[in-house]
């Protein structure tokens, strides 16, 4: 999915999420058109992709044997739980 390449490399504000690659490719600002095309092509939303990458990072972070990672392990677990609960609520 090259359309989502490097999403985690920069902070995403609301406008960056709304004006994703699809709107530029399709040359439209219509959210309905973009949503329909994403649905037809089977592409997840930008937020879904970012959340999945973040969850993977946090999971790997928790598995790390690094002492710094263990120091912040509790906060990481809480953030991962919050992320997973938001993902379930969106389904």
Secondary structure, DSSP 8 states (H G I E B T S, - for coil): -GGGTTGGGS---HHHHHT-HHHHHHT---HHHHHHHHHHHT---HHHHHHHHHHHHHHHHHH---HHHHHTHHHHHHHHHHHHHHHHHH-
